[in-house]
Amino acid sequence: MSKYTTIQAIKAFILRGNKHYNGIPLPSPQRSGTYFQQASYAQKVAEELYETHFINEKR
């Protein structure tokens, strides 16, 4: 999976309220604010999780 695809998948899992993505624990989705704010939060967290769990594993 490409970086973009993986981040988008993690973001979707967060927005749906899933607890895990491939064994990685996910935070609860942001419930307040506009959808854009919720999606921005999920995007930020997804990028951080990608950097932590996918980039660091490849090194």
Jmol script that loads the backbone (N, CA, C; Angstrom):
load data "model"
ATOM      1  N   MET A   1       0.842  -1.176   0.000  1.00  0.00           N
ATOM      2  CA  MET A   1       0.000   0.000   0.000  1.00  0.00           C
ATOM      3  C   MET A   1       0.888   1.240   0.000  1.00  0.00           C
ATOM      4  N   SER A   2       0.490   2.257  -0.719  1.00  0.00           N
ATOM      5  CA  SER A   2       1.264   3.495  -0.740  1.00  0.00           C
ATOM      6  C   SER A   2       1.044   4.268   0.564  1.00  0.00           C
ATOM      7  N   LYS A   3       1.907   5.229   0.792  1.00  0.00           N
ATOM      8  CA  LYS A   3       1.788   6.071   1.992  1.00  0.00           C
ATOM      9  C   LYS A   3       0.421   6.739   2.026  1.00  0.00           C
ATOM     10  N   TYR A   4       0.021   7.347   0.909  1.00  0.00           N
ATOM     11  CA  TYR A   4      -1.261   8.059   0.845  1.00  0.00           C
ATOM     12  C   TYR A   4      -2.424   7.123   1.146  1.00  0.00           C
ATOM     13  N   THR A   5      -2.430   5.952   0.542  1.00  0.00           N
ATOM     14  CA  THR A   5      -3.519   4.995   0.723  1.00  0.00           C
ATOM     15  C   THR A   5      -3.591   4.522   2.175  1.00  0.00           C
ATOM     16  N   THR A   6      -2.445   4.258   2.763  1.00  0.00           N
ATOM     17  CA  THR A   6      -2.411   3.801   4.154  1.00  0.00           C
ATOM     18  C   THR A   6      -2.928   4.879   5.092  1.00  0.00           C
ATOM     19  N   ILE A   7      -2.489   6.112   4.893  1.00  0.00           N
ATOM     20  CA  ILE A   7      -2.945   7.214   5.749  1.00  0.00           C
ATOM     21  C   ILE A   7      -4.448   7.419   5.593  1.00  0.00           C
ATOM     22  N   GLN A   8      -4.953   7.339   4.376  1.00  0.00           N
ATOM     23  CA  GLN A   8      -6.393   7.510   4.153  1.00  0.00           C
ATOM     24  C   GLN A   8      -7.184   6.379   4.815  1.00  0.00           C
ATOM     25  N   ALA A   9      -6.653   5.176   4.785  1.00  0.00           N
ATOM     26  CA  ALA A   9      -7.325   4.036   5.430  1.00  0.00           C
ATOM     27  C   ALA A   9      -7.358   4.230   6.945  1.00  0.00           C
ATOM     28  N   ILE A  10      -6.241   4.644   7.527  1.00  0.00           N
ATOM     29  CA  ILE A  10      -6.195   4.893   8.976  1.00  0.00           C
ATOM     30  C   ILE A  10      -7.178   6.003   9.338  1.00  0.00           C
ATOM     31  N   LYS A  11      -7.195   7.071   8.540  1.00  0.00           N
ATOM     32  CA  LYS A  11      -8.112   8.189   8.771  1.00  0.00           C
ATOM     33  C   LYS A  11      -9.564   7.705   8.759  1.00  0.00           C
ATOM     34  N   ALA A  12      -9.917   6.890   7.796  1.00  0.00           N
ATOM     35  CA  ALA A  12     -11.283   6.365   7.706  1.00  0.00           C
ATOM     36  C   ALA A  12     -11.631   5.512   8.929  1.00  0.00           C
ATOM     37  N   PHE A  13     -10.685   4.702   9.375  1.00  0.00           N
ATOM     38  CA  PHE A  13     -10.911   3.873  10.563  1.00  0.00           C
ATOM     39  C   PHE A  13     -11.154   4.761  11.782  1.00  0.00           C
ATOM     40  N   ILE A  14     -10.365   5.819  11.930  1.00  0.00           N
ATOM     41  CA  ILE A  14     -10.538   6.734  13.068  1.00  0.00           C
ATOM     42  C   ILE A  14     -11.909   7.395  13.005  1.00  0.00           C
ATOM     43  N   LEU A  15     -12.279   7.915  11.833  1.00  0.00           N
ATOM     44  CA  LEU A  15     -13.572   8.593  11.690  1.00  0.00           C
ATOM     45  C   LEU A  15     -14.747   7.667  11.973  1.00  0.00           C
ATOM     46  N   ARG A  16     -14.596   6.374  11.650  1.00  0.00           N
ATOM     47  CA  ARG A  16     -15.669   5.402  11.916  1.00  0.00           C
ATOM     48  C   ARG A  16     -15.703   4.958  13.371  1.00  0.00           C
ATOM     49  N   GLY A  17     -14.651   5.268  14.116  1.00  0.00           N
ATOM     50  CA  GLY A  17     -14.622   4.872  15.522  1.00  0.00           C
ATOM     51  C   GLY A  17     -14.060   3.489  15.763  1.00  0.00           C
ATOM     52  N   ASN A  18     -13.364   2.929  14.769  1.00  0.00           N
ATOM     53  CA  ASN A  18     -12.735   1.621  14.954  1.00  0.00           C
ATOM     54  C   ASN A  18     -11.662   1.715  16.046  1.00  0.00           C
ATOM     55  N   LYS A  19     -11.459   0.630  16.736  1.00  0.00           N
ATOM     56  CA  LYS A  19     -10.496   0.609  17.843  1.00  0.00           C
ATOM     57  C   LYS A  19      -9.074   0.287  17.391  1.00  0.00           C
ATOM     58  N   HIS A  20      -8.927  -0.450  16.268  1.00  0.00           N
ATOM     59  CA  HIS A  20      -7.605  -0.879  15.800  1.00  0.00           C
ATOM     60  C   HIS A  20      -7.506  -0.824  14.283  1.00  0.00           C
ATOM     61  N   TYR A  21      -6.267  -0.649  13.810  1.00  0.00           N
ATOM     62  CA  TYR A  21      -5.960  -0.767  12.391  1.00  0.00           C
ATOM     63  C   TYR A  21      -4.735  -1.667  12.289  1.00  0.00           C
ATOM     64  N   ASN A  22      -4.891  -2.855  11.755  1.00  0.00           N
ATOM     65  CA  ASN A  22      -3.801  -3.836  11.644  1.00  0.00           C
ATOM     66  C   ASN A  22      -3.057  -4.016  12.964  1.00  0.00           C
ATOM     67  N   GLY A  23      -3.811  -4.099  14.040  1.00  0.00           N
ATOM     68  CA  GLY A  23      -3.219  -4.313  15.354  1.00  0.00           C
ATOM     69  C   GLY A  23      -2.734  -3.052  16.045  1.00  0.00           C
ATOM     70  N   ILE A  24      -2.825  -1.913  15.396  1.00  0.00           N
ATOM     71  CA  ILE A  24      -2.394  -0.640  15.987  1.00  0.00           C
ATOM     72  C   ILE A  24      -3.602  -0.004  16.675  1.00  0.00           C
ATOM     73  N   PRO A  25      -3.502   0.287  17.970  1.00  0.00           N
ATOM     74  CA  PRO A  25      -4.637   0.918  18.649  1.00  0.00           C
ATOM     75  C   PRO A  25      -4.873   2.336  18.111  1.00  0.00           C
ATOM     76  N   LEU A  26      -6.136   2.664  17.917  1.00  0.00           N
ATOM     77  CA  LEU A  26      -6.508   3.978  17.397  1.00  0.00           C
ATOM     78  C   LEU A  26      -7.209   4.794  18.473  1.00  0.00           C
ATOM     79  N   PRO A  27      -7.056   6.128  18.409  1.00  0.00           N
ATOM     80  CA  PRO A  27      -7.782   6.972  19.362  1.00  0.00           C
ATOM     81  C   PRO A  27      -9.253   7.075  18.992  1.00  0.00           C
ATOM     82  N   SER A  28     -10.039   7.541  19.916  1.00  0.00           N
ATOM     83  CA  SER A  28     -11.447   7.807  19.628  1.00  0.00           C
ATOM     84  C   SER A  28     -11.534   8.971  18.657  1.00  0.00           C
ATOM     85  N   PRO A  29     -12.549   8.964  17.810  1.00  0.00           N
ATOM     86  CA  PRO A  29     -12.702  10.101  16.896  1.00  0.00           C
ATOM     87  C   PRO A  29     -13.139  11.350  17.653  1.00  0.00           C
ATOM     88  N   GLN A  30     -12.803  12.497  17.093  1.00  0.00           N
ATOM     89  CA  GLN A  30     -13.255  13.761  17.653  1.00  0.00           C
ATOM     90  C   GLN A  30     -14.751  13.866  17.402  1.00  0.00           C
ATOM     91  N   ARG A  31     -15.531  14.148  18.421  1.00  0.00           N
ATOM     92  CA  ARG A  31     -16.991  14.170  18.276  1.00  0.00           C
ATOM     93  C   ARG A  31     -17.557  15.583  18.194  1.00  0.00           C
ATOM     94  N   SER A  32     -16.772  16.579  18.544  1.00  0.00           N
ATOM     95  CA  SER A  32     -17.281  17.943  18.461  1.00  0.00           C
ATOM     96  C   SER A  32     -16.626  18.673  17.292  1.00  0.00           C
ATOM     97  N   GLY A  33     -17.180  19.794  16.912  1.00  0.00           N
ATOM     98  CA  GLY A  33     -16.653  20.567  15.802  1.00  0.00           C
ATOM     99  C   GLY A  33     -17.313  20.172  14.492  1.00  0.00           C
ATOM    100  N   THR A  34     -16.903  20.850  13.443  1.00  0.00           N
ATOM    101  CA  THR A  34     -17.450  20.566  12.118  1.00  0.00           C
ATOM    102  C   THR A  34     -16.821  19.285  11.579  1.00  0.00           C
ATOM    103  N   TYR A  35     -17.415  18.765  10.504  1.00  0.00           N
ATOM    104  CA  TYR A  35     -16.839  17.565   9.897  1.00  0.00           C
ATOM    105  C   TYR A  35     -15.415  17.849   9.433  1.00  0.00           C
ATOM    106  N   PHE A  36     -15.169  19.040   8.906  1.00  0.00           N
ATOM    107  CA  PHE A  36     -13.822  19.387   8.444  1.00  0.00           C
ATOM    108  C   PHE A  36     -12.831  19.334   9.603  1.00  0.00           C
ATOM    109  N   GLN A  37     -13.216  19.821  10.774  1.00  0.00           N
ATOM    110  CA  GLN A  37     -12.337  19.771  11.951  1.00  0.00           C
ATOM    111  C   GLN A  37     -12.101  18.324  12.388  1.00  0.00           C
ATOM    112  N   GLN A  38     -13.156  17.513  12.361  1.00  0.00           N
ATOM    113  CA  GLN A  38     -13.020  16.108  12.736  1.00  0.00           C
ATOM    114  C   GLN A  38     -12.104  15.385  11.759  1.00  0.00           C
ATOM    115  N   ALA A  39     -12.283  15.641  10.461  1.00  0.00           N
ATOM    116  CA  ALA A  39     -11.466  14.996   9.435  1.00  0.00           C
ATOM    117  C   ALA A  39     -10.014  15.466   9.524  1.00  0.00           C
ATOM    118  N   SER A  40      -9.798  16.742   9.837  1.00  0.00           N
ATOM    119  CA  SER A  40      -8.436  17.263   9.983  1.00  0.00           C
ATOM    120  C   SER A  40      -7.727  16.593  11.153  1.00  0.00           C
ATOM    121  N   TYR A  41      -8.449  16.420  12.258  1.00  0.00           N
ATOM    122  CA  TYR A  41      -7.885  15.723  13.417  1.00  0.00           C
ATOM    123  C   TYR A  41      -7.512  14.288  13.043  1.00  0.00           C
ATOM    124  N   ALA A  42      -8.420  13.597  12.374  1.00  0.00           N
ATOM    125  CA  ALA A  42      -8.163  12.211  11.981  1.00  0.00           C
ATOM    126  C   ALA A  42      -6.970  12.127  11.026  1.00  0.00           C
ATOM    127  N   GLN A  43      -6.848  13.077  10.116  1.00  0.00           N
ATOM    128  CA  GLN A  43      -5.725  13.116   9.171  1.00  0.00           C
ATOM    129  C   GLN A  43      -4.405  13.297   9.918  1.00  0.00           C
ATOM    130  N   LYS A  44      -4.371  14.239  10.858  1.00  0.00           N
ATOM    131  CA  LYS A  44      -3.167  14.513  11.637  1.00  0.00           C
ATOM    132  C   LYS A  44      -2.735  13.270  12.423  1.00  0.00           C
ATOM    133  N   VAL A  45      -3.685  12.655  13.083  1.00  0.00           N
ATOM    134  CA  VAL A  45      -3.380  11.462  13.875  1.00  0.00           C
ATOM    135  C   VAL A  45      -2.941  10.313  12.965  1.00  0.00           C
ATOM    136  N   ALA A  46      -3.601  10.149  11.819  1.00  0.00           N
ATOM    137  CA  ALA A  46      -3.243   9.086  10.879  1.00  0.00           C
ATOM    138  C   ALA A  46      -1.807   9.267  10.382  1.00  0.00           C
ATOM    139  N   GLU A  47      -1.420  10.497  10.081  1.00  0.00           N
ATOM    140  CA  GLU A  47      -0.051  10.761   9.641  1.00  0.00           C
ATOM    141  C   GLU A  47       0.958  10.434  10.741  1.00  0.00           C
ATOM    142  N   GLU A  48       0.630  10.794  11.986  1.00  0.00           N
ATOM    143  CA  GLU A  48       1.515  10.491  13.116  1.00  0.00           C
ATOM    144  C   GLU A  48       1.655   8.981  13.310  1.00  0.00           C
ATOM    145  N   LEU A  49       0.535   8.268  13.232  1.00  0.00           N
ATOM    146  CA  LEU A  49       0.580   6.814  13.380  1.00  0.00           C
ATOM    147  C   LEU A  49       1.371   6.168  12.249  1.00  0.00           C
ATOM    148  N   TYR A  50       1.215   6.681  11.044  1.00  0.00           N
ATOM    149  CA  TYR A  50       1.972   6.156   9.911  1.00  0.00           C
ATOM    150  C   TYR A  50       3.466   6.335  10.149  1.00  0.00           C
ATOM    151  N   GLU A  51       3.858   7.525  10.563  1.00  0.00           N
ATOM    152  CA  GLU A  51       5.275   7.797  10.825  1.00  0.00           C
ATOM    153  C   GLU A  51       5.813   6.879  11.931  1.00  0.00           C
ATOM    154  N   THR A  52       5.030   6.680  12.961  1.00  0.00           N
ATOM    155  CA  THR A  52       5.473   5.871  14.101  1.00  0.00           C
ATOM    156  C   THR A  52       5.521   4.383  13.784  1.00  0.00           C
ATOM    157  N   HIS A  53       4.484   3.870  13.144  1.00  0.00           N
ATOM    158  CA  HIS A  53       4.356   2.422  12.988  1.00  0.00           C
ATOM    159  C   HIS A  53       4.792   1.865  11.647  1.00  0.00           C
ATOM    160  N   PHE A  54       4.840   2.683  10.618  1.00  0.00           N
ATOM    161  CA  PHE A  54       5.191   2.168   9.294  1.00  0.00           C
ATOM    162  C   PHE A  54       6.563   2.651   8.835  1.00  0.00           C
ATOM    163  N   ILE A  55       6.893   3.901   9.044  1.00  0.00           N
ATOM    164  CA  ILE A  55       8.201   4.417   8.629  1.00  0.00           C
ATOM    165  C   ILE A  55       9.284   3.857   9.531  1.00  0.00           C
ATOM    166  N   ASN A  56       9.091   3.898  10.828  1.00  0.00           N
ATOM    167  CA  ASN A  56      10.117   3.444  11.774  1.00  0.00           C
ATOM    168  C   ASN A  56      10.372   1.944  11.675  1.00  0.00           C
ATOM    169  N   GLU A  57       9.375   1.170  11.272  1.00  0.00           N
ATOM    170  CA  GLU A  57       9.557  -0.278  11.129  1.00  0.00           C
ATOM    171  C   GLU A  57      10.443  -0.600   9.938  1.00  0.00           C
ATOM    172  N   LYS A  58      10.426   0.256   8.917  1.00  0.00           N
ATOM    173  CA  LYS A  58      11.207   0.001   7.712  1.00  0.00           C
ATOM    174  C   LYS A  58      12.697   0.323   7.904  1.00  0.00           C
ATOM    175  N   ARG A  59      13.008   1.099   8.934  1.00  0.00           N
ATOM    176  CA  ARG A  59      14.401   1.503   9.185  1.00  0.00           C
ATOM    177  C   ARG A  59      15.155   0.431   9.911  1.00  0.00           C
TER     178      ARG A  59
END
end "model"
wireframe off; spacefill off
backbone 0.3
color backbone group
